[in-house]
């Protein structure tokens, strides 16, 4: 058959023509408006065809009319006339649908598409955006046989959910529905992207596969999506603080913290001109959660950054420092000139006073911590504990935002340093020198626990008790050992007092910290054997670059100190929650103590005032969060409207395989070669000695494991992420921001990483 460029035959036929002309593999077809036209074509009586409608109202931008007209498959050439006639006469079948859509009845013109029939092995539908409202997720439904069985739910189907930002997909299989080869999936994704580029909108595509060859049968717009104001969630470096799944109490508390911090910051920077009140809706959602994961609502962040002077220059720096992969910027209305002027004046002021104010904040944090800690220790009454929580929030609400200002201070001077060195020495050398300059942080807070643990280890060694730490498995055993060796006990107690909350995932309230379970510290004491690497001296880089370097290093040091203070404040909230939980358990309103982390902040505080039984809620949440744990962790989710959680049943998660060479952000100089140890989450018994850590993300609590490793690679992170900062201080080669790498490599794979260029080479697969 010969395909012509049909005009006035309806959108379906025109789209088939456009795809065919663009090189898409579309089965040959002809269009007819009457049986007499069909007769004139002398179609082969021995061939098998499909007969589809192409209506004047069909497949438009606002109405798809999917399934409203008749389609006939496996039509023999001898019966074509009968089925074309039936197709053409089906125009009236849409009258009720048109009336329900507010359209005029009786104005439908139908053309019949006669197309070569593909006797498919498998077939299905591609939605280039999830019709439920996820714009960067392609959904592919595939079943055995012809497409009508899939569309009419007459065969079991496998659903593929493919995140376009990460090249990660998961699938849900029904019964013995087909699992397609990855090469075929990749080809389907590529074809769907090309079809989207042809039509410039999200598409609903029908396809068939015969003998491994993909045929596109039709494509129509997805009309159910409202894409005028998408909501963009981005994990960026927030996944360092809240990796993997976070429970409801953490999620709700984090949302409240970010709201208070950003509202206070906007008020401070705008000098209380009412901007914070006008932006309240955005400020309440600086972070959001989906599937139990915490994300930035990135467009709301851009709304705040747009308040700053030279915001267009600052945004790229901010994106690089936080490791934001997608550089597209979305924001609301631009701020007024008066607001920008007030912010500019405040901005200049804080560039000169940041160090002094941050040092004051450190002392203020200590005062608040001591006061609230004493109040918590003095009561077990849930009402009084709730009052202490509110006292804590009130004390910090107007001051905590100084940490946010310091972050911006650090980002700007690090960005200026990198740019000045890149201009003078070139890209690669500029990156290397930047890493050297910002690592000169003697006394940085993240390294003090390591140094103190070395002293504790030495004390145990000198007491002859070091080997006994290997057999400690409970707090009771550890306490007896410390009583037997009081000098060691004194050192350990001092460590827990200062750094008992500095541990992996320390900002998640549900985390079991060293303060709560001191025996978990034993492994870190045993591994504290290496000395810190000596930092290179800052090279002769010019006065301007040295000025930038000094302020960037100061900002990083202050940032790490504030992180420790923040961890201690979170520890107070954790302690409040657990003490409230003890009383709820005593009253039979919770089953066990740690169930409190399954409640939201509002629910927990409400329980302090009422007698609600929360056991059923907790059980439902356990099941729900277990489902979330089966889903992939995405770096970015783009929703058409309000974000929502997804719950799937039988889920398998995959990442597209790529080449043996990868590249990320170089953040700590040096070359390391060795076997990979993949760490998704730190647990007891992990031995990183002489290996290269492969992680999705890290936090300051990983410092003990990084100390023993040859180097580290992380999917998330940036030049100022904690992975980068700690690696530089330890002199370990490190590369961050290598998206999707964790699922592409295996434990035992041998790799070479270059912390100066960001290159990662797979030398020998396991």
ChimeraX attribute file (.defattr): number of C-alpha atoms within 10 A of each C-alpha:
attribute: neighborCount
match mode: 1-to-1
recipient: residues
	/A:1	13
	/A:2	6
	/A:3	16
	/A:4	15
	/A:5	15
	/A:6	16
	/A:7	11
	/A:8	12
	/A:9	21
	/A:10	21
	/A:11	20
	/A:12	24
	/A:13	27
	/A:14	17
	/A:15	20
	/A:16	26
	/A:17	20
	/A:18	17
	/A:19	20
	/A:20	18
	/A:21	14
	/A:22	12
	/A:23	9
	/A:24	18
	/A:25	17
	/A:26	20
	/A:27	18
	/A:28	17
	/A:29	20
	/A:30	19
	/A:31	23
	/A:32	20
	/A:33	17
	/A:34	15
	/A:35	16
	/A:36	10
	/A:37	11
	/A:38	19
	/A:39	12
	/A:40	8
	/A:41	11
	/A:42	9
	/A:43	15
	/A:44	13
	/A:45	12
	/A:46	9
	/A:47	13
	/A:48	19
	/A:49	25
	/A:50	22
	/A:51	25
	/A:52	25
	/A:53	28
	/A:54	26
	/A:55	25
	/A:56	18
	/A:57	20
	/A:58	22
	/A:59	22
	/A:60	17
	/A:61	13
	/A:62	13
	/A:63	16
	/A:64	17
	/A:65	17
	/A:66	9
	/A:67	11
	/A:68	19
	/A:69	20
	/A:70	18
	/A:71	18
	/A:72	17
	/A:73	19
	/A:74	15
	/A:75	21
	/A:76	17
	/A:77	16
	/A:78	13
	/A:79	12
	/A:80	23
	/A:81	17
	/A:82	11
	/A:83	22
	/A:84	27
	/A:85	15
	/A:86	16
	/A:87	22
	/A:88	24
	/A:89	15
	/A:90	18
	/A:91	22
	/A:92	16
	/A:93	14
	/A:94	18
	/A:95	17
	/A:96	13
	/A:97	13
	/A:98	20
	/A:99	11
	/A:100	10
	/A:101	10
	/A:102	9
	/A:103	13
	/A:104	11
	/A:105	14
	/A:106	12
	/A:107	13
	/A:108	17
	/A:109	20
	/A:110	24
	/A:111	23
	/A:112	30
	/A:113	25
	/A:114	25
	/A:115	22
	/A:116	21
	/A:117	21
	/A:118	23
	/A:119	18
	/A:120	20
	/A:121	16
	/A:122	22
	/A:123	29
	/A:124	26
	/A:125	23
	/A:126	23
	/A:127	23
	/A:128	27
	/A:129	27
	/A:130	23
	/A:131	19
	/A:132	13
	/A:133	20
	/A:134	24
	/A:135	25
	/A:136	20
	/A:137	25
	/A:138	23
	/A:139	24
	/A:140	25
	/A:141	21
	/A:142	28
	/A:143	29
	/A:144	21
	/A:145	19
	/A:146	22
	/A:147	27
	/A:148	17
	/A:149	16
	/A:150	21
	/A:151	18
	/A:152	9
	/A:153	11
	/A:154	11
	/A:155	20
	/A:156	18
	/A:157	25
	/A:158	23
	/A:159	23
	/A:160	24
	/A:161	20
	/A:162	27
	/A:163	25
	/A:164	19
	/A:165	17
	/A:166	19
	/A:167	16
	/A:168	21
	/A:169	22
	/A:170	20
	/A:171	22
	/A:172	19
	/A:173	19
	/A:174	15
	/A:175	10
	/A:176	12
	/A:177	17
	/A:178	17
	/A:179	16
	/A:180	13
	/A:181	9
	/A:182	13
	/A:183	11
	/A:184	14
	/A:185	17
	/A:186	15
	/A:187	13
	/A:188	17
	/A:189	19
	/A:190	11
	/A:191	18
	/A:192	23
	/A:193	17
	/A:194	16
	/A:195	23
	/A:196	17
	/A:197	11
	/A:198	13
	/A:199	15
	/A:200	11
	/A:201	16
	/A:202	25
	/A:203	23
	/A:204	24
	/A:205	22
	/A:206	21
	/A:207	23
	/A:208	25
	/A:209	22
	/A:210	14
	/A:211	9
	/A:212	12
	/A:213	12
	/A:214	21
	/A:215	18
	/A:216	24
	/A:217	22
	/A:218	19
	/A:219	26
	/A:220	25
	/A:221	22
	/A:222	23
	/A:223	18
	/A:224	13
	/A:225	19
	/A:226	13
	/A:227	13
	/A:228	8
	/A:229	13
	/A:230	18
	/A:231	21
	/A:232	23
	/A:233	25
	/A:234	24
	/A:235	29
	/A:236	25
	/A:237	26
	/A:238	18
	/A:239	24
	/A:240	22
	/A:241	18
	/A:242	24
	/A:243	23
	/A:244	19
	/A:245	20
	/A:246	24
	/A:247	22
	/A:248	22
	/A:249	22
	/A:250	25
	/A:251	27
	/A:252	19
	/A:253	18
	/A:254	23
	/A:255	20
	/A:256	18
	/A:257	20
	/A:258	19
	/A:259	21
	/A:260	21
	/A:261	21
	/A:262	24
	/A:263	23
	/A:264	22
	/A:265	24
	/A:266	23
	/A:267	18
	/A:268	20
	/A:269	24
	/A:270	24
	/A:271	16
	/A:272	15
	/A:273	15
	/A:274	12
	/A:275	18
	/A:276	22
	/A:277	14
	/A:278	10
	/A:279	16
	/A:280	13
	/A:281	12
	/A:282	21
	/A:283	26
	/A:284	18
	/A:285	18
	/A:286	24
	/A:287	26
	/A:288	21
	/A:289	23
	/A:290	17
	/A:291	22
	/A:292	23
	/A:293	21
	/A:294	26
	/A:295	25
	/A:296	23
	/A:297	23
	/A:298	23
	/A:299	21
	/A:300	24
	/A:301	18
	/A:302	17
	/A:303	20
	/A:304	22
	/A:305	19
	/A:306	20
	/A:307	23
	/A:308	24
	/A:309	17
	/A:310	12
	/A:311	16
	/A:312	12
	/A:313	11
	/A:314	17
	/A:315	18
	/A:316	16
	/A:317	21
	/A:318	20
	/A:319	18
	/A:320	18
	/A:321	23
	/A:322	21
	/A:323	22
	/A:324	22
	/A:325	17
	/A:326	12
	/A:327	11
	/A:328	9
	/A:329	13
	/A:330	15
	/A:331	15
	/A:332	14
	/A:333	7
	/A:334	10
	/A:335	14
	/A:336	10
	/A:337	10
	/A:338	11
	/A:339	18
	/A:340	20
	/A:341	15
	/A:342	19
	/A:343	21
	/A:344	18
	/A:345	15
	/A:346	16
	/A:347	21
	/A:348	11
	/A:349	12
	/A:350	18
	/A:351	17
	/A:352	11
	/A:353	11
	/A:354	21
	/A:355	17
	/A:356	10
	/A:357	15
	/A:358	22
	/A:359	13
	/A:360	11
	/A:361	20
	/A:362	17
	/A:363	12
	/A:364	17
	/A:365	19
	/A:366	14
	/A:367	12
	/A:368	15
	/A:369	18
	/A:370	13
	/A:371	13
	/A:372	22
	/A:373	19
	/A:374	10
	/A:375	15
	/A:376	22
	/A:377	12
	/A:378	11
	/A:379	13
	/A:380	14
	/A:381	14
	/A:382	23
	/A:383	17
	/A:384	18
	/A:385	25
	/A:386	22
	/A:387	16
	/A:388	21
	/A:389	20
	/A:390	12
	/A:391	15
	/A:392	19
	/A:393	17
	/A:394	12
	/A:395	15
	/A:396	19
	/A:397	18
	/A:398	16
	/A:399	19
	/A:400	24
	/A:401	23
	/A:402	21
	/A:403	24
	/A:404	14
	/A:405	18
	/A:406	23
	/A:407	18
	/A:408	20
	/A:409	23
	/A:410	27
	/A:411	24
	/A:412	23
	/A:413	23
	/A:414	29
	/A:415	22
	/A:416	19
	/A:417	26
	/A:418	24
	/A:419	19
	/A:420	19
	/A:421	22
	/A:422	18
	/A:423	10
	/A:424	14
	/A:425	15
	/A:426	12
	/A:427	14
	/A:428	15
	/A:429	15
	/A:430	20
	/A:431	26
	/A:432	22
	/A:433	22
	/A:434	26
	/A:435	25
	/A:436	22
	/A:437	26
	/A:438	26
	/A:439	29
	/A:440	22
	/A:441	18
	/A:442	13
	/A:443	10
	/A:444	20
	/A:445	18
	/A:446	21
	/A:447	20
	/A:448	13
	/A:449	20
	/A:450	22
	/A:451	16
	/A:452	18
	/A:453	23
	/A:454	20
	/A:455	18
	/A:456	23
	/A:457	24
	/A:458	18
	/A:459	18
	/A:460	23
	/A:461	14
	/A:462	11
	/A:463	12
	/A:464	11
	/A:465	17
	/A:466	17
	/A:467	11
	/A:468	12
	/A:469	19
	/A:470	12
	/A:471	10
	/A:472	18
	/A:473	12
	/A:474	12
	/A:475	14
	/A:476	13
	/A:477	13
	/A:478	22
	/A:479	15
	/A:480	11
	/A:481	17
	/A:482	19
	/A:483	12
	/A:484	12
	/A:485	16
	/A:486	11
	/A:487	14
	/A:488	23
	/A:489	20
	/A:490	13
	/A:491	19
	/A:492	22
	/A:493	15
	/A:494	13
	/A:495	19
	/A:496	18
	/A:497	12
	/A:498	14
	/A:499	19
	/A:500	23
	/A:501	27
	/A:502	25
	/A:503	23
	/A:504	23
	/A:505	27
	/A:506	25
	/A:507	26
	/A:508	25
	/A:509	26
	/A:510	21
	/A:511	19
	/A:512	17
	/A:513	22
	/A:514	20
	/A:515	20
	/A:516	14
	/A:517	14
	/A:518	19
	/A:519	18
	/A:520	21
	/A:521	21
	/A:522	21
	/A:523	18
	/A:524	16
	/A:525	23
	/A:526	20
	/A:527	19
	/A:528	22
	/A:529	18
	/A:530	13
	/A:531	11
	/A:532	14
	/A:533	13
	/A:534	11
	/A:535	16
	/A:536	12
	/A:537	10
	/A:538	15
	/A:539	10
	/A:540	8
	/A:541	16
	/A:542	11
	/A:543	9
	/A:544	12
	/A:545	21
	/A:546	16
	/A:547	14
	/A:548	22
	/A:549	27
	/A:550	17
	/A:551	20
	/A:552	25
	/A:553	21
	/A:554	21
	/A:555	26
	/A:556	26
	/A:557	23
	/A:558	23
	/A:559	21
	/A:560	18
	/A:561	19
	/A:562	22
	/A:563	18
	/A:564	21
	/A:565	21
	/A:566	17
	/A:567	21
	/A:568	22
	/A:569	23
	/A:570	20
	/A:571	24
	/A:572	21
	/A:573	23
	/A:574	22
	/A:575	18
	/A:576	22
	/A:577	26
	/A:578	19
	/A:579	21
	/A:580	24
	/A:581	25
	/A:582	19
	/A:583	17
	/A:584	25
	/A:585	18
	/A:586	12
	/A:587	12
	/A:588	13
	/A:589	17
	/A:590	22
	/A:591	20
	/A:592	14
	/A:593	17
	/A:594	14
	/A:595	21
	/A:596	29
	/A:597	24
	/A:598	24
	/A:599	23
	/A:600	17
	/A:601	21
	/A:602	11
	/A:603	16
	/A:604	21
	/A:605	20
	/A:606	15
	/A:607	21
	/A:608	20
	/A:609	12
	/A:610	9
	/A:611	11
	/A:612	13
	/A:613	15
	/A:614	20
	/A:615	19
	/A:616	11
	/A:617	13
	/A:618	18
	/A:619	13
	/A:620	11
	/A:621	17
	/A:622	14
	/A:623	10
	/A:624	16
	/A:625	18
	/A:626	14
	/A:627	18
	/A:628	21
	/A:629	14
	/A:630	17
	/A:631	19
	/A:632	18
	/A:633	22
	/A:634	20
	/A:635	22
	/A:636	23
	/A:637	23
	/A:638	21
	/A:639	24
	/A:640	22
	/A:641	18
	/A:642	12
	/A:643	19
	/A:644	13
	/A:645	11
	/A:646	13
	/A:647	14
	/A:648	12
	/A:649	11
	/A:650	11
	/A:651	16
	/A:652	14
	/A:653	17
	/A:654	16
	/A:655	19
	/A:656	17
	/A:657	16
	/A:658	9
	/A:659	8
	/A:660	14
	/A:661	12
	/A:662	15
	/A:663	18
	/A:664	24
	/A:665	26
	/A:666	27
	/A:667	33
	/A:668	34
	/A:669	24
	/A:670	18
	/A:671	19
	/A:672	22
	/A:673	20
	/A:674	20
	/A:675	25
	/A:676	27
	/A:677	24
	/A:678	22
	/A:679	18
	/A:680	14
	/A:681	14
	/A:682	15
	/A:683	9
	/A:684	8
	/A:685	7
	/A:686	13
	/A:687	13
	/A:688	22
	/A:689	15
	/A:690	17
	/A:691	23
	/A:692	30
	/A:693	25
	/A:694	26
	/A:695	23
	/A:696	27
	/A:697	28
	/A:698	32
	/A:699	22
	/A:700	25
	/A:701	18
	/A:702	18
	/A:703	22
	/A:704	23
	/A:705	19
	/A:706	24
	/A:707	26
	/A:708	21
	/A:709	21
	/A:710	23
	/A:711	31
	/A:712	27
	/A:713	33
	/A:714	26
	/A:715	23
	/A:716	31
	/A:717	33
	/A:718	26
	/A:719	26
	/A:720	23
	/A:721	26
	/A:722	24
	/A:723	29
	/A:724	28
	/A:725	27
	/A:726	24
	/A:727	25
	/A:728	25
	/A:729	23
	/A:730	23
	/A:731	22
	/A:732	27
	/A:733	27
	/A:734	33
	/A:735	34
	/A:736	29
	/A:737	28
	/A:738	20
	/A:739	23
	/A:740	23
	/A:741	24
	/A:742	20
	/A:743	18
	/A:744	14
	/A:745	20
	/A:746	16
	/A:747	15
	/A:748	16
	/A:749	17
	/A:750	20
	/A:751	21
	/A:752	20
	/A:753	28
	/A:754	24
	/A:755	30
	/A:756	23
	/A:757	22
	/A:758	24
	/A:759	18
	/A:760	22
	/A:761	16
	/A:762	17
	/A:763	15
	/A:764	13
	/A:765	13
	/A:766	11
